[in-house]
Amino acid sequence: MKHIIKTLALLLLPVLAYFCLFAAFEPNNYFGLHPNTNSEAPISRLKSYKRSAGNSIIIGDSRFAHFDMEQVQAVSGREWQNLAFGGASLREGIDLLNWALDHNPDLKEVIFGFSFYTINQAYDTDRMSNLEKTLNNPFAYLFNLEYNVNMITNLKNQLTGQLDTEETGDWVWPQDYTAKDGTVYPVHTYLAEYPASLATKCQNWSLNTQQLERLYQVAERCREQGVNLTIVLAPMATNVKTDVCDVYGSPQTITRQMETVVLPQLAQKAQELGFSVLDYEWANPPALDDDTQFYDGFHLDERYGLPVWVDQLFTDLG
């Protein structure tokens, strides 16, 4: 029997060694072994919030995920926690807000990202249930293939000294976009090609009324719990509006439905339910240069565009 136990222990040593390596180099600080993490993965941000929940949070997709939080604190005069993550749908944002309300009775203010793209019926991803299970089950995290790949990538980056790069156009400009017919346009390639990447989801764009109603329900919950909710529509590049919003949609174009249905309803609900709306997507686009301050059609250049909008957003919020 002792021989069997020793054999099993020897067999388990490599597994235990790998788990120790995993805990030391996984980039999301799931186990709280590091003072902080720069990871923008949802599991990292939710785990951090669960350990130490603050009073001011940001919820949204990748357009909100890359904020410089030191700049946010300097402009707003208070500390915020960023729970935004890439690709977050309206459903996921609502689920996340309900989760935050459940876990922090002292929550005071929320910025909630909103866009024509996230209220599209064709864009309705649902990852919160799996995220919550992983948050509460370390073994689910340990045995998840994606997080193991993240750990190995992070370990390699640590050994080679490779750092995450900013989404900035420094390496693109002044490169111009060359169309298939050979025509050269004075627009950087990422910006020029971005509308085509939205076509699949936006060709038959239709309003996700079910999730929009859930948004108003969670807004009512915020009012009942004394939480100041601000819905923020992030800016988009001009060619996204002209090549996507003015073209696609069913039964009317996205632009028409936003201007005649969504935005008036949002304004009415804001009055009824006591939340605020800051609209930089349609009503008040910032004075930004598309070709030098947008990284692509949705995402602001992290060096030249995003800091400008962050200043404006948190000044307006104040």
C-alpha positions as CSV (number, residue, x, y, z in Angstrom):
1,M,0.0,0.0,0.0
2,K,2.8,2.4,0.9
3,H,4.5,1.6,-2.4
4,I,1.3,2.5,-4.3
5,I,1.0,5.8,-2.4
6,K,4.6,6.7,-3.1
7,T,4.1,5.9,-6.8
8,L,1.0,8.0,-7.0
9,A,2.8,10.9,-5.2
10,L,5.6,10.7,-7.7
11,L,3.2,10.7,-10.6
12,L,1.4,13.7,-9.1
13,L,4.5,15.8,-8.6
14,P,4.7,17.0,-12.3
15,V,1.0,17.9,-12.1
16,L,1.5,19.8,-8.8
17,A,4.6,21.5,-10.2
18,Y,2.5,22.7,-13.3
19,F,-0.3,24.0,-11.1
20,C,2.3,26.0,-9.1
21,L,3.7,27.4,-12.3
22,F,0.2,28.2,-13.5
23,A,-0.6,30.0,-10.3
24,A,2.6,32.0,-10.5
25,F,2.3,33.1,-14.1
26,E,-1.4,33.2,-15.0
27,P,-1.9,36.8,-16.1
28,N,-5.3,37.4,-14.5
29,N,-4.2,37.3,-10.8
30,Y,-7.1,34.9,-10.1
31,F,-5.5,33.7,-6.8
32,G,-4.6,37.2,-5.6
33,L,-0.9,36.4,-5.5
34,H,0.2,39.7,-7.1
35,P,-0.4,43.3,-6.0
36,N,-2.1,44.1,-9.3
37,T,-2.6,43.0,-12.9
38,N,-2.9,44.8,-16.2
39,S,-5.1,42.1,-17.6
40,E,-8.3,43.3,-19.3
41,A,-9.8,39.8,-19.3
42,P,-13.3,39.7,-17.7
43,I,-12.2,37.0,-15.3
44,S,-9.4,39.2,-14.0
45,R,-11.5,42.3,-13.6
46,L,-14.5,40.5,-12.0
47,K,-12.2,38.6,-9.6
48,S,-10.5,41.8,-8.6
49,Y,-13.8,43.5,-8.0
50,K,-15.1,40.6,-5.9
51,R,-12.0,40.8,-3.7
52,S,-12.3,44.6,-3.2
53,A,-15.5,46.2,-4.5
54,G,-15.4,49.9,-5.0
55,N,-18.2,52.4,-5.3
56,S,-17.7,53.5,-8.9
57,I,-17.5,51.1,-11.9
58,I,-17.3,51.1,-15.7
59,I,-19.2,48.6,-17.7
60,G,-18.9,48.2,-21.5
61,D,-17.1,46.6,-24.4
62,S,-13.6,47.2,-25.7
63,R,-14.2,50.9,-26.3
64,F,-14.3,51.3,-22.6
65,A,-11.9,48.5,-21.6
66,H,-8.7,50.4,-22.4
67,F,-9.2,53.5,-20.3
68,D,-6.1,54.8,-18.4
69,M,-7.5,54.5,-14.9
70,E,-4.9,56.9,-13.5
71,Q,-6.2,59.5,-16.0
72,V,-9.8,58.6,-15.1
73,Q,-9.1,59.2,-11.4
74,A,-7.2,62.4,-12.0
75,V,-10.0,63.9,-14.2
76,S,-12.9,62.7,-12.1
77,G,-11.3,63.2,-8.7
78,R,-12.2,59.7,-7.5
79,E,-11.2,56.1,-8.0
80,W,-13.1,53.9,-10.5
81,Q,-12.9,50.1,-11.3
82,N,-13.1,49.1,-14.9
83,L,-15.2,46.0,-15.5
84,A,-15.5,46.5,-19.3
85,F,-14.2,43.8,-21.5
86,G,-13.8,43.2,-25.2
87,G,-16.9,42.1,-27.2
88,A,-19.3,42.6,-24.3
89,S,-22.9,42.5,-25.5
90,L,-25.8,44.4,-24.1
91,R,-27.0,41.2,-22.4
92,E,-23.6,40.7,-20.8
93,G,-23.4,44.3,-19.6
94,I,-26.8,44.0,-17.9
95,D,-25.9,40.7,-16.3
96,L,-22.6,42.2,-15.1
97,L,-24.4,45.2,-13.6
98,N,-26.9,43.0,-11.8
99,W,-23.9,41.0,-10.5
100,A,-22.2,44.1,-9.2
101,L,-25.4,45.3,-7.6
102,D,-25.8,41.9,-5.9
103,H,-22.2,41.9,-4.6
104,N,-21.8,45.5,-3.5
105,P,-24.6,47.1,-1.6
106,D,-22.5,50.3,-1.3
107,L,-22.3,50.8,-5.1
108,K,-22.8,54.5,-5.9
109,E,-22.2,55.1,-9.6
110,V,-22.0,53.2,-12.9
111,I,-21.0,54.1,-16.4
112,F,-22.7,51.8,-18.8
113,G,-21.5,51.5,-22.4
114,F,-24.3,51.5,-25.1
115,S,-24.1,51.5,-28.9
116,F,-26.1,50.8,-32.0
117,Y,-23.8,47.7,-32.3
118,T,-24.5,46.2,-28.9
119,I,-28.3,46.6,-29.1
120,N,-28.4,44.6,-32.3
121,Q,-30.4,41.4,-32.1
122,A,-27.6,39.7,-34.1
123,Y,-25.1,40.5,-31.4
124,D,-26.3,38.8,-28.3
125,T,-23.4,36.9,-26.7
126,D,-23.9,35.3,-23.3
127,R,-20.8,34.5,-21.2
128,M,-21.7,35.7,-17.7
129,S,-23.0,32.4,-16.4
130,N,-19.7,30.6,-17.3
131,L,-17.7,33.5,-15.9
132,E,-19.6,33.3,-12.6
133,K,-19.0,29.6,-12.4
134,T,-15.3,30.1,-13.0
135,L,-15.2,32.9,-10.4
136,N,-16.5,30.6,-7.8
137,N,-14.6,27.4,-8.8
138,P,-10.8,27.5,-8.9
139,F,-10.7,24.1,-10.5
140,A,-12.8,25.4,-13.4
141,Y,-10.1,28.0,-13.8
142,L,-7.2,25.6,-13.5
143,F,-8.5,23.2,-16.1
144,N,-9.8,25.8,-18.6
145,L,-7.8,25.5,-21.8
146,E,-8.0,29.2,-22.7
147,Y,-6.6,30.3,-19.3
148,N,-3.8,27.8,-19.6
149,V,-2.9,29.1,-23.0
150,N,-3.0,32.6,-21.5
151,M,-0.5,31.5,-18.8
152,I,1.9,30.0,-21.3
153,T,1.8,33.1,-23.4
154,N,2.4,35.3,-20.4
155,L,5.3,33.1,-19.3
156,K,6.8,33.3,-22.8
157,N,6.4,37.1,-22.8
158,Q,8.0,37.4,-19.3
159,L,11.0,35.3,-20.5
160,T,11.4,37.3,-23.7
161,G,10.6,40.7,-22.3
162,Q,7.8,41.2,-24.7
163,L,5.2,43.7,-23.5
164,D,1.6,44.4,-24.6
165,T,1.5,47.1,-27.3
166,E,-0.8,50.1,-27.5
167,E,-3.4,50.3,-30.2
168,T,-1.8,53.3,-31.8
169,G,-1.4,54.3,-35.4
170,D,2.2,55.4,-35.1
171,W,3.3,52.4,-37.1
172,V,0.6,52.8,-39.7
173,W,0.7,56.5,-40.6
174,P,1.3,57.9,-43.1
175,Q,0.5,54.7,-44.9
176,D,-2.6,55.2,-47.1
177,Y,-5.3,52.7,-48.0
178,T,-5.1,51.1,-51.4
179,A,-8.4,49.8,-52.7
180,K,-8.8,46.6,-54.8
181,D,-9.1,48.8,-57.9
182,G,-5.7,50.4,-57.2
183,T,-7.2,53.7,-56.0
184,V,-5.1,55.2,-53.1
185,Y,-7.1,57.0,-50.4
186,P,-5.5,59.2,-47.7
187,V,-7.0,57.1,-44.9
188,H,-5.0,54.5,-42.9
189,T,-5.8,50.9,-43.7
190,Y,-7.4,49.9,-40.4
191,L,-9.9,52.7,-40.5
192,A,-10.7,52.1,-44.2
193,E,-11.4,48.4,-43.9
194,Y,-13.3,48.5,-40.6
195,P,-16.8,49.0,-41.9
196,A,-16.6,45.8,-43.9
197,S,-15.8,43.9,-40.7
198,L,-19.2,45.0,-39.3
199,A,-21.2,44.0,-42.3
200,T,-22.0,40.4,-41.2
201,K,-23.7,41.6,-37.9
202,C,-25.2,44.8,-39.3
203,Q,-26.7,43.8,-42.7
204,N,-30.0,42.8,-41.1
205,W,-29.7,44.9,-38.0
206,S,-32.7,44.8,-35.8
207,L,-33.4,46.1,-32.3
208,N,-32.9,43.7,-29.4
209,T,-36.1,44.8,-27.6
210,Q,-35.8,42.1,-25.0
211,Q,-32.4,43.2,-23.8
212,L,-33.3,46.8,-24.0
213,E,-36.3,46.2,-21.7
214,R,-33.9,44.4,-19.3
215,L,-31.7,47.5,-19.4
216,Y,-34.6,49.7,-18.3
217,Q,-35.4,47.1,-15.5
218,V,-31.8,47.3,-14.2
219,A,-32.0,51.1,-14.4
220,E,-35.0,51.0,-12.2
221,R,-33.1,48.7,-9.8
222,C,-30.2,51.3,-9.7
223,R,-32.7,54.0,-8.8
224,E,-34.2,51.9,-6.0
225,Q,-30.7,51.2,-4.6
226,G,-29.5,54.8,-4.9
227,V,-27.0,54.1,-7.7
228,N,-26.3,56.9,-10.1
229,L,-26.4,55.3,-13.6
230,T,-25.0,57.1,-16.7
231,I,-25.5,55.4,-20.1
232,V,-22.7,56.4,-22.4
233,L,-22.6,56.0,-26.2
234,A,-19.0,55.9,-27.3
235,P,-17.9,57.8,-30.5
236,M,-17.6,56.1,-33.9
237,A,-15.6,57.1,-37.0
238,T,-17.5,58.9,-39.7
239,N,-17.2,56.0,-42.2
240,V,-18.9,53.6,-39.8
241,K,-22.0,55.9,-39.9
242,T,-21.9,56.5,-43.7
243,D,-20.9,53.0,-44.7
244,V,-22.7,50.9,-42.1
245,C,-25.4,52.8,-40.2
246,D,-26.7,54.8,-43.3
247,V,-26.7,51.6,-45.4
248,Y,-27.7,48.6,-43.3
249,G,-30.7,47.7,-41.2
250,S,-34.2,46.1,-41.4
251,P,-36.8,47.3,-42.0
252,Q,-35.2,50.7,-42.0
253,T,-31.5,51.8,-41.9
254,I,-29.7,51.7,-38.5
255,T,-29.5,55.5,-38.6
256,R,-33.2,55.9,-39.1
257,Q,-34.1,53.4,-36.3
258,M,-31.6,55.0,-33.9
259,E,-32.8,58.5,-34.5
260,T,-36.6,57.8,-34.5
261,V,-36.9,55.0,-32.1
262,V,-34.0,54.2,-29.8
263,L,-32.6,57.6,-28.9
264,P,-36.1,59.2,-28.2
265,Q,-37.1,56.2,-26.1
266,L,-33.7,56.3,-24.2
267,A,-34.3,60.0,-23.5
268,Q,-37.8,59.4,-22.2
269,K,-36.7,56.5,-20.0
270,A,-33.9,58.6,-18.6
271,Q,-36.5,61.1,-17.4
272,E,-38.8,58.4,-16.0
273,L,-36.1,56.3,-14.3
274,G,-33.7,59.0,-13.3
275,F,-30.5,57.9,-15.2
276,S,-28.3,60.1,-17.4
277,V,-27.3,59.8,-21.0
278,L,-24.1,61.0,-22.6
279,D,-24.3,60.4,-26.3
280,Y,-21.0,60.8,-28.3
281,E,-22.1,58.3,-31.0
282,W,-25.0,60.4,-32.5
283,A,-25.9,63.6,-30.9
284,N,-22.6,65.0,-29.6
285,P,-19.6,63.3,-31.5
286,P,-16.3,64.7,-30.1
287,A,-14.2,66.9,-32.3
288,L,-11.8,64.1,-33.2
289,D,-9.8,63.5,-36.4
290,D,-10.8,60.1,-37.8
291,D,-7.5,59.4,-39.5
292,T,-5.2,60.3,-36.7
293,Q,-7.3,59.8,-33.5
294,F,-9.2,56.6,-34.3
295,Y,-7.3,53.3,-34.4
296,D,-10.2,51.8,-36.4
297,G,-13.8,52.7,-36.9
298,F,-14.8,52.0,-33.3
299,H,-11.6,52.1,-31.2
300,L,-9.9,55.4,-30.5
301,D,-6.1,55.5,-30.8
302,E,-4.8,54.8,-27.3
303,R,-2.1,57.5,-27.6
304,Y,-3.8,60.3,-29.6
305,G,-7.6,59.8,-29.3
306,L,-8.6,57.9,-26.3
307,P,-7.0,60.2,-23.7
308,V,-8.8,63.2,-25.3
309,W,-12.2,61.4,-25.1
310,V,-11.6,60.2,-21.5
311,D,-10.9,63.8,-20.5
312,Q,-14.2,64.9,-22.1
313,L,-16.2,62.0,-20.8
314,F,-15.3,62.4,-17.1
315,T,-15.4,66.2,-17.3
316,D,-19.0,65.9,-18.7
317,L,-19.8,63.3,-16.1
318,G,-18.7,65.7,-13.3
